Each structure stands twice: as structure tokens, then as C-alpha cells.
Amino acid sequence: MKRTILAVGLILCASVLFGQQTNAANNLGRDTAQQRLVEISVSRFEDPGFWRVYMPIDSGVITHRRLPGAPADKQPIPEEEELGIVEADDFVLGVKAEFFRRNNTHIVVAPVRPLNVPGIVKTLSVWVVGRNLNHRVSVMIRDHFGNTAVLQMGRLNFSGWRQMTTAIPPTIVQRDPHFLNRSGIQVVGFLIEPALMETYGSFYVYFDDLRGVTDLFAEESRDPDDMVDSW
């Protein structure tokens, strides 16, 4: 009898733990009773003139350009298909860094203007080409209070295209309860930290399709006759 009670208890505990794991993504950074999670396109990297690249001048020479291509595994956004939204998606952004010598350095790929992501953003993802290097990629964001954060996305120790994703932690303030028209974050760029022993020769990296998964419930439930505090 005792063994039967113990077995039932273990099964119930396992069921609770499994339910917590499956709901973890939906509860990420959740601060409202209702949610409407939507995947949105932030940038498709079609225009190289909208992007700037930087690295210390004593570390090497860096250039960028657009190149035709796209990840074969990239899927369209369902909401855009339902609404019949069709945007150009023929090019990717290529970045080339030519190192002078082995040294600790960094590379920044940044838009001319910060990219706004509305709502309560849960995750950010971008497609990147890896060359089996230990270079680390991070995304730099800013909230509407001006606070900045650098969120790691992973290393480039793979070959070909891969979608790299990072979660937005709850510590990032994305909503001001006094001003409901202010929510979300801004993407201010990508930071690449090359591995010291691999900073030689030429380094190539390619970007495509920056997306965000965001909760737009508060955005869509706002009163249409509410005033906008932007004057």
C-alpha cells in the first residue's frame, strides 16, 4: 500500500514539473492576465545603407555589403500571410572583418536609427551564418527609459545558416504604467566578440531576418480615442 501511494505521488510530481516546463515560454516576462503573442518582422536587412559596421581601427579593416540569398529553412510569418503582406526579401547583409593580428577586439553591426519593437517583447531572433568559430554574438537593446542591455545569443561554432534566439529578461522594463503608449524595446545593434586565438585572416558573417515575439494585447486594447503624449 505504501509503495502504491509513493508511486502515485511521484507521478503527480512529474506531471506538475512537465506542465511548468511547457508553459515556461508563454509565461516568460508575463505581467498581464491576458496575452496575445505575435511574431513580427523587425528588419530583413535588405538595405545595407541602413546599417553601419565598426571595429577598432588598430584591430583591422571592416566592410559590409548586401548579397543575394536567404536561409532555406526560414518560414514566413503566418500573420503576414493572412493579411497579404508581401515585402522584398531577396538579400542578406554581409560583413567582412580583416584582422591585422591576434588581439582582443570587438565588432559592432548597428542600424542608423534604433529599431522599435512594440508591445512586451518576449524573444528576439536573427538568422546568422556561422563558420565554426568561437566568436560570440549578442544583441544590444534599449528600453524607453534609455537603459541599455547586452543579451547574449550564442557562439558561431556551427556551419551555414542558423536562427539564433535570446529571451528578454523580466528585469528589462518595457512598460510605463502612467503612459500606456510607451512600451517595448529598441534594437540598437549586434555585438560580436571574436575569440582571441581566431582573430586572424578574414572573418565573414551574414545576417538576415531579425524578428521578435511580442505580446500586443495592451497595444490592441488601448482606447482608440485616447490622446498621445508626444507633443
C-alpha positions as CSV (number, residue, x, y, z in Angstrom):
1,M,0.0,0.0,0.0
2,K,2.8,2.4,0.9
3,R,4.6,1.6,-2.4
4,T,1.4,2.4,-4.3
5,I,0.9,5.8,-2.6
6,L,4.6,6.6,-3.2
7,A,4.3,5.8,-6.9
8,V,1.2,7.9,-7.3
9,G,2.9,10.8,-5.6
10,L,5.9,10.6,-7.9
11,I,3.6,10.6,-11.0
12,L,1.8,13.7,-9.8
13,C,5.1,15.5,-9.1
14,A,6.4,14.6,-12.6
15,S,3.1,15.9,-14.2
16,V,3.4,19.2,-12.3
17,L,7.1,19.6,-13.4
18,F,6.2,18.8,-17.1
19,G,3.4,21.3,-17.1
20,Q,5.7,24.0,-15.7
21,Q,8.2,23.4,-18.5
22,T,5.7,23.5,-21.3
23,N,4.2,26.8,-20.0
24,A,7.6,28.4,-19.4
25,A,7.8,30.1,-22.8
26,N,4.3,31.6,-22.6
27,N,4.9,32.9,-19.1
28,L,8.3,34.5,-20.0
29,G,8.2,38.0,-18.6
30,R,4.4,37.8,-18.2
31,D,2.9,40.8,-16.3
32,T,-0.7,40.7,-17.5
33,A,-3.5,38.3,-17.1
34,Q,-4.1,38.1,-20.9
35,Q,-1.6,37.9,-23.7
36,R,-1.7,38.0,-27.5
37,L,1.7,36.7,-28.7
38,V,2.6,37.7,-32.2
39,E,5.7,37.1,-34.3
40,I,6.7,40.3,-36.1
41,S,9.4,41.2,-38.6
42,V,11.8,43.9,-37.3
43,S,14.3,44.0,-40.2
44,R,15.0,41.9,-43.3
45,F,18.5,43.5,-43.8
46,E,17.5,44.5,-47.4
47,D,19.2,47.9,-47.4
48,P,22.9,48.0,-46.5
49,G,22.8,51.8,-46.3
50,F,20.6,51.5,-43.1
51,W,23.4,49.6,-41.4
52,R,26.8,50.7,-40.1
53,V,29.8,48.4,-39.0
54,Y,32.6,49.3,-36.6
55,M,35.7,47.8,-35.2
56,P,38.8,49.5,-33.6
57,I,41.0,50.9,-36.3
58,D,44.1,49.3,-34.8
59,S,42.5,45.8,-35.0
60,G,41.7,45.6,-38.7
61,V,39.5,46.8,-41.6
62,I,35.8,46.1,-41.7
63,T,33.4,46.4,-44.6
64,H,29.8,45.4,-45.4
65,R,27.5,44.9,-48.4
66,R,24.3,43.3,-49.4
67,L,24.3,39.9,-51.1
68,P,21.6,37.9,-52.8
69,G,20.4,34.9,-50.8
70,A,18.3,33.7,-47.8
71,P,18.2,30.8,-45.3
72,A,16.4,27.8,-46.9
73,D,14.8,26.9,-43.5
74,K,13.3,30.3,-42.9
75,Q,9.5,30.2,-42.6
76,P,7.1,33.1,-43.4
77,I,5.2,34.8,-40.6
78,P,1.6,33.5,-40.5
79,E,0.0,36.8,-39.6
80,E,1.7,38.5,-42.7
81,E,0.4,35.7,-44.9
82,E,-3.1,36.1,-43.6
83,L,-3.1,39.9,-44.2
84,G,-1.5,39.5,-47.6
85,I,1.6,41.5,-46.6
86,V,4.4,41.0,-49.1
87,E,7.8,42.7,-48.6
88,A,11.0,42.4,-50.6
89,D,13.2,39.6,-49.1
90,D,15.9,38.9,-51.6
91,F,19.2,40.0,-49.9
92,V,21.2,39.5,-46.8
93,L,23.7,41.7,-45.0
94,G,27.3,40.5,-45.3
95,V,30.1,41.8,-43.0
96,K,33.8,41.2,-43.6
97,A,36.5,41.9,-41.0
98,E,40.2,41.6,-41.9
99,F,42.3,41.3,-38.8
100,F,45.8,42.9,-38.5
101,R,46.9,40.5,-35.8
102,R,45.6,38.4,-32.9
103,N,44.1,40.7,-30.3
104,N,41.1,41.3,-28.0
105,T,38.7,43.3,-30.1
106,H,35.0,43.7,-30.9
107,I,32.8,44.2,-33.9
108,V,29.5,46.3,-33.9
109,V,26.8,46.0,-36.6
110,A,24.3,48.8,-35.9
111,P,21.3,50.4,-37.6
112,V,21.4,54.1,-38.5
113,R,18.4,54.5,-36.2
114,P,17.3,52.2,-33.4
115,L,14.7,49.6,-34.5
116,N,11.5,49.8,-32.4
117,V,9.8,46.6,-31.3
118,P,6.4,47.3,-29.8
119,G,4.5,45.5,-27.1
120,I,6.0,43.4,-24.3
121,V,8.8,41.6,-26.2
122,K,9.5,38.0,-25.2
123,T,12.2,37.0,-27.6
124,L,14.4,38.3,-30.4
125,S,15.8,36.1,-33.1
126,V,18.1,36.6,-36.2
127,W,19.4,34.3,-38.8
128,V,23.3,34.2,-38.9
129,V,25.8,32.2,-40.9
130,G,28.5,30.5,-38.8
131,R,31.9,29.4,-39.9
132,N,32.7,27.1,-36.9
133,L,34.3,29.9,-34.9
134,N,34.1,30.6,-31.2
135,H,33.1,34.2,-31.8
136,R,30.2,35.3,-29.5
137,V,27.2,37.2,-30.9
138,S,25.0,39.4,-28.7
139,V,22.1,41.8,-29.4
140,M,22.2,45.3,-27.8
141,I,18.8,46.7,-26.8
142,R,17.4,49.8,-25.1
143,D,14.2,50.4,-23.2
144,H,12.1,53.6,-23.4
145,F,13.8,54.9,-20.3
146,G,17.1,54.9,-22.1
147,N,18.6,51.9,-20.2
148,T,20.7,49.6,-22.4
149,A,21.5,45.9,-22.1
150,V,23.6,43.4,-24.0
151,L,21.9,40.0,-24.3
152,Q,24.0,37.0,-25.5
153,M,22.7,35.0,-28.4
154,G,25.4,32.3,-28.7
155,R,28.6,31.4,-30.5
156,L,29.2,31.0,-34.2
157,N,30.6,27.4,-33.7
158,F,28.4,26.0,-36.5
159,S,28.3,25.9,-40.3
160,G,25.7,27.6,-42.5
161,W,22.6,29.4,-41.5
162,R,21.1,29.1,-38.0
163,Q,18.4,31.1,-36.2
164,M,19.9,32.5,-33.1
165,T,17.5,33.5,-30.3
166,T,17.6,35.2,-27.0
167,A,14.9,35.9,-24.3
168,I,14.2,39.3,-23.0
169,P,14.5,39.1,-19.2
170,P,11.8,40.4,-16.9
171,T,14.3,42.9,-15.5
172,I,14.1,44.9,-18.7
173,V,11.3,47.5,-18.1
174,Q,9.1,47.6,-21.2
175,R,6.1,49.4,-20.0
176,D,5.4,52.6,-18.1
177,P,2.0,52.3,-16.3
178,H,1.5,56.0,-16.5
179,F,2.0,56.3,-20.2
180,L,0.3,53.3,-22.0
181,N,1.5,54.5,-25.4
182,R,5.1,53.8,-24.3
183,S,6.0,50.1,-24.4
184,G,8.5,47.7,-26.0
185,I,12.3,48.0,-26.6
186,Q,14.7,49.3,-29.3
187,V,17.3,47.2,-31.0
188,V,20.5,49.3,-31.2
189,G,22.7,46.7,-32.8
190,F,24.7,43.5,-32.7
191,L,28.0,43.0,-30.8
192,I,30.4,40.3,-32.0
193,E,33.2,39.4,-29.6
194,P,35.9,37.4,-31.6
195,A,37.7,34.6,-29.8
196,L,41.3,35.7,-29.2
197,M,43.0,32.7,-30.9
198,E,40.8,33.1,-34.0
199,T,41.4,36.8,-34.8
200,Y,43.5,36.3,-37.9
201,G,42.9,36.5,-41.6
202,S,39.4,37.4,-42.8
203,F,36.2,36.9,-40.9
204,Y,32.9,36.7,-42.8
205,V,29.4,36.9,-41.2
206,Y,25.9,37.3,-42.7
207,F,22.7,38.4,-41.2
208,D,19.1,38.0,-42.3
209,D,15.5,38.4,-40.9
210,L,15.5,39.9,-37.4
211,R,12.2,39.0,-35.7
212,G,10.6,39.4,-32.3
213,V,7.9,37.5,-30.5
214,T,5.9,40.1,-28.6
215,D,2.7,40.5,-26.6
216,L,0.4,43.1,-28.3
217,F,-2.6,42.7,-26.0
218,A,-2.1,46.1,-24.3
219,E,-1.5,47.7,-27.7
220,E,-4.7,46.4,-29.3
221,S,-6.8,47.0,-26.2
222,R,-6.0,50.7,-25.9
223,D,-8.9,53.1,-26.3
224,P,-8.9,54.5,-29.9
225,D,-9.9,58.0,-28.6
226,D,-7.1,58.2,-26.1
227,M,-4.6,61.1,-26.5
228,V,-1.0,60.5,-27.4
229,D,1.5,62.3,-25.1
230,S,4.1,63.1,-27.8
231,W,3.8,66.9,-28.1
